[in-house]
Amino acid sequence: MRAYVLLFACVRIVECYGNGQVSSACGSMQPEHGSSVQTSVAPYSISVDRTSYSAGGQITVTLSATSGTFKGFLLEAQSIGGSAPIGYFSSAGTNAQLLTCSGQAGAAVSHSSSTAKTQIQSIWKAPSSGTLNNIQFIATFVQVTKTFWMGVKSAQVSYTSGSGSDSGSATTTNANSTAAKTPSSTAMTSISSTGCGSVKTCVSQPVSCDPSTSTNCYFMSSMPLSDGSGLKFEIFGPSVGYIAIAFSDDKEMGKDDVYICGKNSGGNIQLQHAVTTGTTTPTTIALGNVTNITTSLTNGIISCSFISQNTISTTRSAASTNSYYIFLANGPVDPNGVIQFHPTSPIISSSKVDLFSPQVLGGEQFPAIVKAHGCLMLISWMTTGSIGMLIARYLKRASHGTRCCGKDFWFVAHLFLMLLSVCATIIAFILVFSYAQDWSGGAHPVLGCLVMILSLAQPIAAMFRCSPQHERRFIFNWVHAINALAIKGLAVAAIFTGLILVDSSQDGWLPKVMGGFVAWEALFFLFQDILRKFTEKDVEEDDYRIRPEVFLLFTFFLGNVAFLVTLLVGIGNA
């Protein structure tokens, strides 16, 4: 019988913790879970929508998971240096409830169920009379039963004796939440280029675009607070998952300070603070002293504004400095809200930016050396390489009897064009790897390396080929042709993946033009095959008239150049 009573008591305790009825913990704020509090940095944060309050004032408090989720929590407002709850909460938020502490209804907020949570938003009201001081919000977060963090604090909220409840106000909105009543968001429409260069520093792509009038604008701004204690940041841009800004000592990713504005597991926008460790997923850290967070997601446009009094730390600076390269990146998130690799290169400020000296800079997404790499690869394998392959396959008869340097003219032309393609490929390869010095970019660098290896093998093998009359010459012919086809296919794939990285337009027109380029070439290979099939028996070797193959090659060349110039201009403007 005693065993059944004991079992029933245990079940009752678990049930109480699960439904958040933890008024007994209001004083200590410590869960009675039979384990020790975590000593690592909590993967959770508390943000408030005001920097000051007055008697009777109202503050919106947001609990957020910067990494993972939490099942339980306990939230209170306390005077600085005190331990007793002050004021009361008028709204607990979804999956939360109001608690009575020391006879005061609504003195704290806790979970109402053990479901996983990423964000809770509650409304706190200050006492209308009595002794009021500066306050901060303190919470305990329970990740799982045995894992919890205590003493997670918000930024300090100052008490002002003035009347009214709008002191230091800011609106936290999210176009995906039930609180958003209109299609557009206050956050999106309030971010603009007004004040750039005079009161705030701005970096944008295209240069000097205005986010208040353009939806195809990637924009960030930083404005020093009047007392010099921090900065107000604004981030804006079209994205499927997140948009982020990073502060770096150089133009390379790694050991940088990052703020991420992205979707969480519920599809809502939240702000995260992180540090990068290279080209891997950034490591999230506590949001720190960040206030006045405003977020928006409207028609695929993500925007955030917030005030940060955190010290920017790149961990590489030899001395304290306010000047950094600014990165602006965007990309997808996984179902849990973890950001994924950005599919396009980040926009990087053209020079170091002094965040406390207002200026306007353009974003440099692709340096000239990267653009030169792309142009050389296009010329190599979509023009010189393609024409060289057409000549070797279809124009032997058309140039029969014509000699140059003691060789058939078609052979000299083929050799020259293919060597030109290989040399351009080598130069392009050296340029991009001397700049990047890594394998970032997904499949593109892997495909490029395969093209480089096979391109070098082609002329080396040709140097040791046997004579045309040799009985095993057919082996070289087949290997040479198959390797050329492999190079061509890999080069086309590499160019497609490279153009996807380059193209930041909403309609993705560069890969589409490349698709037309490939179709144009395939069409002319087909025409040449059909022509050869129907004319090979009707043409004598001593017939020196200009043949249809030549006209087709000339027509192909004109169309090829048109596609090539279009893509080169697109890369130049990327």
DOGU-12639 format. One line per field, with one value per residue (C-alpha): residue number from 1; chain; z, x, y negated. Coordinates in Angstrom, 2 decimals. Example, Ala and Ser with C-alpha at 12.3 -4.5 7.8 and 13.67 -1.06 7.14 Angstrom:
REM DOGU-12639
n = (1, 2)
chain = (A, A)
z = (7.80, 7.14)
x = (12.30, 13.67)
y = (4.50, 1.06)
This chain:
REM DOGU-12639
n = (1, 2, 3, 4, 5, 6, 7, 8, 9, 10, 11, 12, 13, 14, 15, 16, 17, 18, 19, 20, 21, 22, 23, 24, 25, 26, 27, 28, 29, 30, 31, 32, 33, 34, 35, 36, 37, 38, 39, 40, 41, 42, 43, 44, 45, 46, 47, 48, 49, 50, 51, 52, 53, 54, 55, 56, 57, 58, 59, 60, 61, 62, 63, 64, 65, 66, 67, 68, 69, 70, 71, 72, 73, 74, 75, 76, 77, 78, 79, 80, 81, 82, 83, 84, 85, 86, 87, 88, 89, 90, 91, 92, 93, 94, 95, 96, 97, 98, 99, 100, 101, 102, 103, 104, 105, 106, 107, 108, 109, 110, 111, 112, 113, 114, 115, 116, 117, 118, 119, 120, 121, 122, 123, 124, 125, 126, 127, 128, 129, 130, 131, 132, 133, 134, 135, 136, 137, 138, 139, 140, 141, 142, 143, 144, 145, 146, 147, 148, 149, 150, 151, 152, 153, 154, 155, 156, 157, 158, 159, 160, 161, 162, 163, 164, 165, 166, 167, 168, 169, 170, 171, 172, 173, 174, 175, 176, 177, 178, 179, 180, 181, 182, 183, 184, 185, 186, 187, 188, 189, 190, 191, 192, 193, 194, 195, 196, 197, 198, 199, 200, 201, 202, 203, 204, 205, 206, 207, 208, 209, 210, 211, 212, 213, 214, 215, 216, 217, 218, 219, 220, 221, 222, 223, 224, 225, 226, 227, 228, 229, 230, 231, 232, 233, 234, 235, 236, 237, 238, 239, 240, 241, 242, 243, 244, 245, 246, 247, 248, 249, 250, 251, 252, 253, 254, 255, 256, 257, 258, 259, 260, 261, 262, 263, 264, 265, 266, 267, 268, 269, 270, 271, 272, 273, 274, 275, 276, 277, 278, 279, 280, 281, 282, 283, 284, 285, 286, 287, 288, 289, 290, 291, 292, 293, 294, 295, 296, 297, 298, 299, 300, 301, 302, 303, 304, 305, 306, 307, 308, 309, 310, 311, 312, 313, 314, 315, 316, 317, 318, 319, 320, 321, 322, 323, 324, 325, 326, 327, 328, 329, 330, 331, 332, 333, 334, 335, 336, 337, 338, 339, 340, 341, 342, 343, 344, 345, 346, 347, 348, 349, 350, 351, 352, 353, 354, 355, 356, 357, 358, 359, 360, 361, 362, 363, 364, 365, 366, 367, 368, 369, 370, 371, 372, 373, 374, 375, 376, 377, 378, 379, 380, 381, 382, 383, 384, 385, 386, 387, 388, 389, 390, 391, 392, 393, 394, 395, 396, 397, 398, 399, 400, 401, 402, 403, 404, 405, 406, 407, 408, 409, 410, 411, 412, 413, 414, 415, 416, 417, 418, 419, 420, 421, 422, 423, 424, 425, 426, 427, 428, 429, 430, 431, 432, 433, 434, 435, 436, 437, 438, 439, 440, 441, 442, 443, 444, 445, 446, 447, 448, 449, 450, 451, 452, 453, 454, 455, 456, 457, 458, 459, 460, 461, 462, 463, 464, 465, 466, 467, 468, 469, 470, 471, 472, 473, 474, 475, 476, 477, 478, 479, 480, 481, 482, 483, 484, 485, 486, 487, 488, 489, 490, 491, 492, 493, 494, 495, 496, 497, 498, 499, 500, 501, 502, 503, 504, 505, 506, 507, 508, 509, 510, 511, 512, 513, 514, 515, 516, 517, 518, 519, 520, 521, 522, 523, 524, 525, 526, 527, 528, 529, 530, 531, 532, 533, 534, 535, 536, 537, 538, 539, 540, 541, 542, 543, 544, 545, 546, 547, 548, 549, 550, 551, 552, 553, 554, 555, 556, 557, 558, 559, 560, 561, 562, 563, 564, 565, 566, 567, 568, 569, 570, 571, 572, 573, 574)
chain = (A, A, A, A, A, A, A, A, A, A, A, A, A, A, A, A, A, A, A, A, A, A, A, A, A, A, A, A, A, A, A, A, A, A, A, A, A, A, A, A, A, A, A, A, A, A, A, A, A, A, A, A, A, A, A, A, A, A, A, A, A, A, A, A, A, A, A, A, A, A, A, A, A, A, A, A, A, A, A, A, A, A, A, A, A, A, A, A, A, A, A, A, A, A, A, A, A, A, A, A, A, A, A, A, A, A, A, A, A, A, A, A, A, A, A, A, A, A, A, A, A, A, A, A, A, A, A, A, A, A, A, A, A, A, A, A, A, A, A, A, A, A, A, A, A, A, A, A, A, A, A, A, A, A, A, A, A, A, A, A, A, A, A, A, A, A, A, A, A, A, A, A, A, A, A, A, A, A, A, A, A, A, A, A, A, A, A, A, A, A, A, A, A, A, A, A, A, A, A, A, A, A, A, A, A, A, A, A, A, A, A, A, A, A, A, A, A, A, A, A, A, A, A, A, A, A, A, A, A, A, A, A, A, A, A, A, A, A, A, A, A, A, A, A, A, A, A, A, A, A, A, A, A, A, A, A, A, A, A, A, A, A, A, A, A, A, A, A, A, A, A, A, A, A, A, A, A, A, A, A, A, A, A, A, A, A, A, A, A, A, A, A, A, A, A, A, A, A, A, A, A, A, A, A, A, A, A, A, A, A, A, A, A, A, A, A, A, A, A, A, A, A, A, A, A, A, A, A, A, A, A, A, A, A, A, A, A, A, A, A, A, A, A, A, A, A, A, A, A, A, A, A, A, A, A, A, A, A, A, A, A, A, A, A, A, A, A, A, A, A, A, A, A, A, A, A, A, A, A, A, A, A, A, A, A, A, A, A, A, A, A, A, A, A, A, A, A, A, A, A, A, A, A, A, A, A, A, A, A, A, A, A, A, A, A, A, A, A, A, A, A, A, A, A, A, A, A, A, A, A, A, A, A, A, A, A, A, A, A, A, A, A, A, A, A, A, A, A, A, A, A, A, A, A, A, A, A, A, A, A, A, A, A, A, A, A, A, A, A, A, A, A, A, A, A, A, A, A, A, A, A, A, A, A, A, A, A, A, A, A, A, A, A, A, A, A, A, A, A, A, A, A, A, A, A, A, A, A, A, A, A, A, A, A, A, A, A, A, A, A, A, A, A, A, A, A, A, A, A, A, A, A, A, A, A, A, A, A, A, A, A, A, A, A, A, A, A, A, A, A, A, A, A, A, A, A, A, A, A, A, A, A, A, A, A, A, A, A, A, A, A, A, A, A)
z = (0.00, 0.86, -2.55, -4.30, -2.23, -3.05, -6.77, -6.74, -5.10, -7.76, -10.55, -8.91, -8.75, -12.40, -13.39, -11.49, -13.16, -16.54, -16.20, -14.80, -11.41, -9.70, -7.46, -4.68, -6.71, -7.08, -4.47, -5.40, -9.08, -8.84, -10.24, -7.86, -10.46, -8.42, -10.56, -10.62, -12.58, -15.83, -15.69, -19.45, -21.38, -21.70, -25.24, -24.38, -24.13, -22.78, -24.79, -23.94, -26.16, -24.00, -22.49, -19.76, -18.01, -15.73, -13.11, -14.65, -17.78, -19.91, -21.32, -23.78, -22.74, -25.18, -24.18, -27.10, -27.72, -29.54, -30.07, -29.70, -27.62, -23.98, -22.27, -19.07, -17.73, -14.90, -15.56, -13.08, -13.01, -10.18, -9.04, -9.58, -6.46, -5.23, -5.33, -4.89, -7.90, -8.79, -10.85, -12.51, -15.88, -17.63, -20.46, -20.36, -24.06, -25.89, -23.94, -20.79, -17.68, -14.94, -11.43, -8.02, -5.93, -2.27, -2.70, -5.81, -8.80, -12.05, -10.35, -12.55, -15.75, -16.31, -18.92, -19.12, -20.75, -21.44, -25.23, -26.89, -27.25, -29.10, -28.10, -25.47, -25.40, -22.29, -21.21, -17.87, -16.13, -13.62, -10.27, -10.43, -7.11, -4.52, -4.63, -8.14, -9.34, -12.38, -13.15, -15.20, -16.13, -14.87, -15.99, -15.43, -18.56, -18.48, -21.60, -20.29, -16.76, -15.70, -17.79, -16.83, -16.61, -13.92, -13.73, -17.42, -17.47, -19.83, -20.39, -17.59, -17.94, -16.38, -14.27, -15.28, -13.10, -16.10, -16.74, -19.56, -20.59, -23.94, -22.74, -24.86, -26.84, -29.87, -31.54, -31.91, -34.88, -37.06, -40.24, -39.66, -36.17, -35.17, -33.83, -37.33, -38.64, -41.98, -44.93, -44.50, -41.37, -39.37, -39.36, -43.14, -43.95, -41.27, -42.62, -45.29, -46.62, -45.05, -42.93, -44.65, -44.55, -42.14, -39.02, -39.89, -41.81, -44.65, -46.81, -49.63, -52.84, -55.37, -54.29, -52.61, -52.98, -50.66, -48.82, -48.33, -52.11, -53.48, -52.60, -54.39, -52.01, -49.53, -46.88, -43.46, -41.38, -38.04, -36.09, -32.89, -29.85, -28.62, -25.49, -27.44, -25.45, -28.42, -31.95, -33.60, -36.45, -39.34, -41.71, -44.80, -47.81, -49.73, -48.37, -48.03, -44.49, -42.95, -43.49, -41.39, -40.82, -39.68, -38.58, -39.66, -39.59, -43.19, -46.17, -45.04, -42.99, -39.59, -36.02, -36.83, -34.79, -36.34, -35.88, -37.63, -38.41, -39.49, -39.25, -36.23, -36.18, -36.03, -39.11, -37.11, -37.30, -34.38, -33.78, -32.87, -31.88, -33.08, -33.90, -37.03, -36.96, -40.68, -43.41, -41.03, -39.29, -36.86, -33.16, -31.41, -28.19, -25.71, -27.28, -24.60, -24.10, -27.04, -26.83, -28.97, -31.28, -34.22, -36.83, -39.98, -42.70, -45.54, -49.04, -48.75, -47.36, -43.97, -41.89, -38.36, -36.31, -32.82, -30.41, -29.30, -26.47, -26.86, -27.63, -31.12, -30.82, -33.81, -31.51, -34.04, -33.35, -31.81, -30.39, -29.80, -32.97, -34.38, -38.00, -39.62, -42.95, -42.97, -44.44, -45.51, -46.29, -46.80, -47.25, -46.16, -42.73, -41.85, -40.21, -36.78, -37.71, -38.03, -40.79, -43.81, -46.15, -48.12, -51.82, -53.05, -51.86, -49.10, -49.90, -48.38, -47.76, -50.24, -47.37, -43.58, -41.93, -38.84, -37.24, -35.34, -38.39, -40.71, -44.35, -47.36, -48.99, -51.71, -51.23, -53.10, -53.67, -56.24, -56.51, -59.97, -59.64, -59.20, -62.12, -64.29, -63.37, -64.50, -67.76, -68.67, -68.03, -70.18, -73.06, -72.75, -72.79, -74.44, -77.30, -78.12, -76.85, -78.58, -81.93, -81.66, -81.11, -84.04, -86.38, -85.45, -85.84, -88.91, -90.93, -91.97, -95.44, -95.81, -95.45, -97.27, -99.09, -97.26, -95.37, -92.70, -91.17, -92.92, -91.34, -92.43, -91.70, -89.64, -87.36, -86.83, -86.04, -83.67, -81.90, -81.48, -80.10, -77.68, -76.35, -75.89, -73.90, -71.69, -71.03, -70.13, -67.80, -66.01, -65.53, -64.29, -61.88, -60.41, -60.08, -58.09, -55.78, -55.03, -53.89, -52.17, -50.75, -49.73, -51.10, -50.23, -52.93, -52.85, -55.97, -58.08, -56.96, -57.18, -60.75, -61.58, -60.28, -62.36, -65.47, -64.70, -64.27, -67.41, -69.43, -68.57, -69.41, -72.91, -74.54, -72.60, -73.99, -77.49, -77.40, -77.12, -79.63, -82.32, -86.04, -87.93, -89.73, -86.57, -85.93, -82.38, -83.29, -82.73, -78.99, -78.80, -80.94, -78.61, -75.39, -76.78, -77.79, -74.55, -72.41, -74.46, -73.94, -70.19, -69.98, -71.86, -69.64, -66.41, -67.64, -68.45, -64.99, -63.35, -65.27, -64.29, -60.59, -60.83, -62.42, -59.69, -57.13, -59.07, -59.97, -57.23, -59.41, -58.39, -61.74, -61.98, -65.59, -65.91, -65.60, -68.04, -70.62, -70.06, -70.75, -74.07, -74.77, -74.28, -76.36, -79.21, -79.25, -79.06, -81.95, -84.20, -83.35, -84.38, -87.64, -88.48, -87.85, -90.07, -92.80, -92.76, -92.98, -96.10, -97.92, -97.16, -100.36, -102.63, -102.00, -103.68, -101.87, -104.64, -104.46, -103.18, -103.09, -99.82, -98.14, -95.89, -92.85, -93.13, -93.23, -90.21, -88.30, -89.11, -88.00, -84.81, -84.13, -84.42, -82.03, -79.70, -79.43, -78.69, -75.79, -74.57, -74.50, -72.62, -69.91, -69.66, -69.09, -66.47, -64.62, -64.82, -63.20, -60.52)
x = (0.00, 2.83, 4.38, 1.16, 0.95, 4.57, 4.00, 0.90, 2.86, 5.58, 3.01, 1.39, 4.71, 5.48, 2.01, 2.45, 5.75, 4.30, 1.40, 3.59, 1.91, 5.18, 4.15, 6.22, 9.37, 8.66, 11.23, 14.16, 13.16, 14.80, 13.06, 12.88, 14.14, 16.84, 19.71, 22.15, 21.72, 23.69, 26.77, 27.24, 25.86, 22.11, 20.79, 17.91, 17.38, 14.95, 14.20, 12.03, 10.42, 11.39, 14.52, 12.61, 9.25, 7.14, 4.45, 1.63, 3.66, 3.52, 6.39, 6.26, 8.67, 9.82, 11.46, 13.35, 15.34, 18.53, 19.18, 16.83, 13.66, 12.53, 9.70, 9.32, 10.08, 9.43, 9.54, 9.51, 10.30, 12.61, 14.14, 17.86, 19.47, 16.17, 14.75, 10.98, 8.67, 7.53, 4.50, 2.27, 1.73, -1.57, -1.02, 0.91, 1.01, 0.51, 1.38, 1.85, -0.11, -0.12, 1.02, 0.23, 3.34, 3.18, -0.48, 0.11, -1.90, 0.05, 3.40, 5.06, 4.50, 5.16, 4.47, 1.04, 2.22, 5.46, 5.28, 8.49, 8.61, 10.84, 9.26, 6.89, 5.63, 4.02, 2.91, 4.05, 2.56, 4.37, 2.83, 0.94, 2.37, 5.00, 8.77, 9.93, 13.47, 15.28, 14.22, 15.13, 13.33, 14.74, 13.81, 14.55, 14.45, 13.97, 15.18, 14.42, 13.73, 17.39, 18.72, 17.84, 19.37, 18.65, 19.22, 18.82, 18.35, 17.07, 18.70, 18.11, 14.95, 15.31, 12.60, 11.57, 9.28, 7.48, 3.85, 2.60, 3.38, 5.07, 8.57, 11.16, 8.51, 8.98, 6.61, 7.53, 5.63, 5.67, 3.63, 3.14, 1.72, -1.89, -0.93, -0.27, -3.53, -2.36, -0.49, 2.43, 4.48, 5.55, 9.10, 9.36, 7.89, 9.93, 13.30, 14.56, 17.71, 16.72, 19.62, 22.26, 25.58, 24.32, 23.11, 23.66, 26.05, 24.45, 25.58, 23.31, 23.12, 22.28, 24.24, 22.07, 18.83, 15.98, 14.22, 11.13, 10.52, 12.33, 11.67, 14.84, 17.14, 19.59, 20.19, 21.69, 22.23, 23.81, 23.06, 24.92, 22.75, 22.87, 24.80, 27.27, 26.35, 25.34, 23.99, 20.62, 20.77, 18.38, 18.45, 16.28, 16.15, 14.28, 14.99, 13.44, 14.71, 17.05, 19.05, 22.13, 24.82, 28.36, 31.27, 34.72, 38.33, 38.78, 36.79, 36.88, 34.29, 35.41, 35.54, 33.05, 30.25, 26.85, 23.22, 20.71, 17.13, 15.41, 12.51, 12.23, 10.61, 7.18, 7.80, 8.01, 10.94, 13.34, 16.68, 19.73, 23.28, 26.09, 29.78, 31.17, 33.83, 34.59, 32.25, 30.26, 26.97, 27.50, 27.46, 24.59, 25.31, 23.22, 21.47, 22.99, 22.15, 19.76, 16.49, 13.74, 13.60, 11.22, 10.81, 8.78, 8.13, 5.99, 5.77, 9.19, 10.87, 12.55, 13.42, 14.65, 15.60, 17.09, 19.31, 22.49, 24.71, 26.89, 30.57, 31.35, 33.95, 35.64, 38.19, 40.87, 41.23, 44.57, 43.07, 39.63, 38.19, 34.86, 35.83, 34.84, 33.99, 30.24, 28.82, 25.18, 24.02, 20.75, 19.65, 17.29, 16.65, 15.88, 12.56, 14.07, 15.05, 18.78, 20.30, 21.77, 24.63, 23.81, 23.44, 25.01, 28.19, 27.58, 27.49, 30.60, 31.16, 33.68, 35.88, 36.04, 33.20, 33.46, 30.09, 30.18, 31.03, 28.00, 28.77, 27.27, 28.93, 27.97, 28.06, 30.67, 29.30, 31.80, 35.32, 36.79, 39.05, 36.00, 34.22, 37.32, 37.30, 33.70, 34.27, 37.30, 35.43, 32.51, 34.78, 36.76, 34.00, 31.06, 32.88, 36.48, 36.01, 32.66, 33.90, 37.06, 34.96, 32.64, 35.60, 37.18, 33.91, 32.31, 34.70, 37.41, 35.88, 35.11, 38.81, 40.20, 43.42, 43.93, 47.22, 48.76, 52.20, 52.40, 49.16, 45.53, 43.87, 41.06, 43.64, 45.56, 42.33, 41.14, 44.51, 44.75, 41.21, 41.48, 44.89, 43.42, 40.56, 42.93, 45.17, 42.16, 40.89, 44.24, 44.29, 40.69, 41.47, 44.49, 42.61, 39.67, 41.67, 44.21, 41.26, 38.98, 41.59, 38.84, 36.10, 33.09, 30.47, 28.91, 29.35, 30.86, 34.52, 34.40, 33.12, 35.74, 38.55, 37.36, 37.28, 40.81, 42.19, 40.56, 41.54, 45.21, 44.97, 43.61, 46.66, 49.12, 47.47, 47.38, 51.19, 51.67, 49.06, 50.04, 49.94, 46.60, 47.56, 48.34, 46.06, 45.28, 44.67, 40.93, 41.62, 43.06, 40.22, 37.56, 39.33, 39.99, 36.34, 34.90, 37.19, 36.23, 32.54, 33.12, 34.95, 32.16, 29.44, 31.28, 32.13, 28.48, 27.45, 30.17, 29.05, 25.41, 26.28, 28.56, 25.86, 23.41, 25.93, 26.39, 22.78, 21.01, 18.06, 14.60, 13.88, 17.29, 17.85, 21.53, 20.97, 18.05, 20.28, 22.82, 20.08, 19.43, 23.17, 23.32, 20.19, 21.65, 24.82, 22.95, 20.74, 23.72, 25.40, 22.13, 21.97, 25.56, 24.89, 21.80, 23.67, 26.58, 24.25, 22.51, 25.55, 28.41, 27.79, 27.14, 30.31, 33.61, 36.87, 38.12, 35.01, 36.34, 33.08, 32.06, 29.91, 26.83, 28.94, 30.78, 27.55, 26.24, 29.47, 29.33, 25.69, 26.54, 29.41, 27.15, 24.54, 27.24, 28.77, 25.35, 24.75, 28.32, 28.18, 24.85, 26.30, 29.54, 27.55, 25.45, 28.55, 30.09, 27.00, 26.66)
y = (0.00, -2.39, -1.73, -2.76, -5.95, -6.81, -6.15, -8.33, -11.17, -10.98, -11.13, -14.12, -15.99, -15.32, -16.49, -19.75, -20.50, -19.62, -22.06, -24.85, -25.29, -26.23, -29.14, -27.60, -28.36, -32.10, -33.08, -30.84, -30.36, -26.93, -23.83, -20.90, -18.44, -16.78, -18.06, -20.96, -24.17, -24.41, -26.66, -27.12, -30.07, -29.62, -29.06, -31.40, -35.15, -37.73, -40.85, -43.85, -46.45, -49.44, -50.85, -52.74, -52.74, -54.91, -54.23, -52.21, -51.63, -48.51, -46.40, -43.52, -40.77, -38.08, -34.82, -33.26, -30.10, -31.09, -27.38, -24.41, -24.68, -24.85, -22.96, -24.93, -28.40, -30.82, -34.58, -37.48, -41.20, -42.26, -45.54, -45.79, -44.37, -42.89, -39.37, -39.82, -40.06, -43.58, -44.60, -42.05, -40.42, -41.14, -38.67, -35.39, -34.51, -31.21, -28.02, -30.12, -31.09, -33.70, -32.70, -34.11, -34.77, -35.93, -36.83, -38.95, -37.67, -37.65, -38.29, -35.64, -33.70, -29.99, -27.32, -25.77, -22.52, -20.66, -21.11, -22.34, -26.12, -28.57, -31.87, -33.24, -36.82, -38.31, -41.78, -43.23, -46.26, -48.44, -49.40, -52.71, -53.86, -53.06, -53.02, -52.20, -51.54, -50.27, -46.72, -43.70, -40.52, -37.23, -33.74, -30.08, -27.91, -24.14, -22.36, -18.87, -17.66, -17.41, -20.30, -23.87, -27.36, -29.93, -33.66, -34.46, -38.25, -40.90, -44.26, -46.74, -48.87, -52.32, -53.95, -57.46, -59.57, -61.11, -60.24, -58.06, -54.55, -55.10, -55.92, -54.17, -52.32, -50.13, -47.70, -44.06, -42.64, -39.60, -39.38, -35.65, -36.02, -36.53, -39.94, -41.22, -42.67, -44.09, -42.55, -44.92, -45.33, -48.34, -46.99, -46.78, -50.17, -51.97, -50.80, -53.19, -54.82, -58.14, -59.39, -57.27, -59.09, -61.73, -59.92, -56.27, -54.03, -52.07, -49.15, -48.03, -46.03, -47.46, -50.51, -53.18, -51.19, -52.19, -49.32, -51.46, -51.56, -48.48, -44.85, -43.71, -45.57, -44.04, -46.67, -47.17, -50.28, -51.11, -54.28, -55.22, -55.93, -59.53, -58.55, -56.40, -53.28, -51.17, -50.99, -50.63, -48.11, -47.59, -44.57, -44.11, -41.81, -39.12, -35.64, -32.19, -31.64, -34.19, -37.34, -38.03, -40.62, -39.84, -42.01, -40.86, -42.01, -40.85, -39.60, -35.97, -34.11, -32.89, -34.21, -36.97, -38.54, -37.75, -38.77, -36.51, -37.48, -34.27, -31.87, -29.62, -26.17, -27.81, -29.93, -33.15, -35.57, -35.76, -37.44, -35.36, -36.28, -34.01, -33.69, -32.06, -29.38, -29.32, -28.14, -25.91, -26.76, -29.69, -28.92, -30.70, -32.56, -34.52, -37.49, -39.68, -43.33, -43.65, -45.57, -47.10, -44.10, -44.53, -41.79, -41.31, -38.73, -40.05, -38.58, -36.93, -40.07, -39.65, -42.69, -43.31, -46.32, -46.26, -48.12, -46.38, -47.49, -44.40, -44.83, -43.57, -40.84, -39.23, -37.51, -38.41, -42.12, -42.99, -46.18, -47.63, -49.10, -50.22, -49.48, -46.21, -44.68, -44.10, -40.89, -40.67, -37.11, -35.29, -31.70, -28.91, -27.39, -23.78, -22.76, -23.44, -26.99, -26.25, -28.35, -26.60, -27.51, -30.67, -29.70, -32.94, -34.64, -37.19, -40.88, -42.47, -46.17, -47.57, -48.77, -48.65, -50.53, -52.73, -52.06, -55.35, -57.51, -57.67, -56.84, -55.09, -52.10, -49.69, -45.95, -43.96, -40.48, -39.26, -40.76, -41.35, -38.30, -36.02, -37.63, -37.15, -33.45, -33.11, -34.98, -32.85, -29.61, -30.77, -31.75, -28.50, -25.94, -27.66, -29.40, -28.40, -24.83, -24.37, -25.69, -23.57, -20.44, -21.30, -21.79, -18.44, -16.54, -18.11, -20.28, -17.85, -17.46, -21.15, -22.06, -19.03, -19.87, -23.15, -23.13, -25.34, -24.81, -21.45, -20.22, -20.12, -23.45, -21.87, -20.23, -23.47, -25.35, -22.59, -22.40, -26.17, -26.58, -23.65, -24.75, -28.22, -26.69, -24.69, -27.72, -29.88, -27.13, -26.95, -30.75, -30.75, -27.91, -29.72, -33.01, -31.66, -29.39, -32.12, -34.22, -31.71, -29.31, -26.91, -24.67, -26.83, -27.05, -23.60, -21.47, -24.25, -23.97, -20.16, -20.28, -22.92, -20.73, -17.78, -19.99, -21.17, -17.63, -16.23, -19.32, -18.80, -15.10, -15.77, -17.47, -15.26, -12.12, -13.66, -14.16, -10.38, -9.27, -6.77, -7.57, -7.64, -4.44, -2.48, 0.48, -0.69, -4.33, -3.78, -3.40, -6.91, -8.30, -6.84, -7.89, -11.37, -11.79, -10.42, -12.60, -15.66, -14.87, -14.43, -17.77, -19.48, -18.03, -18.85, -22.35, -23.05, -21.80, -23.93, -27.01, -26.45, -26.11, -29.14, -31.28, -30.26, -31.55, -34.78, -35.54, -37.50, -38.58, -37.46, -35.80, -34.06, -35.10, -34.12, -30.34, -30.67, -32.35, -29.59, -27.05, -28.77, -28.71, -24.93, -24.36, -26.48, -24.37, -21.06, -22.16, -22.82, -19.54, -17.87, -19.88, -18.98, -15.26, -15.33, -17.23, -14.79, -11.82, -13.12, -14.56, -12.17, -10.14, -13.14, -15.12, -14.30, -14.90, -17.18, -19.39, -22.73, -24.63, -26.23, -23.63, -23.88, -22.90, -26.21, -28.23, -26.34, -26.97, -30.69, -30.88, -28.99, -31.40, -34.47, -33.04, -31.81, -35.27, -36.81, -34.41, -34.84, -38.66, -38.54, -36.29, -38.27, -41.47, -39.69, -38.49, -41.96, -43.47, -40.78)
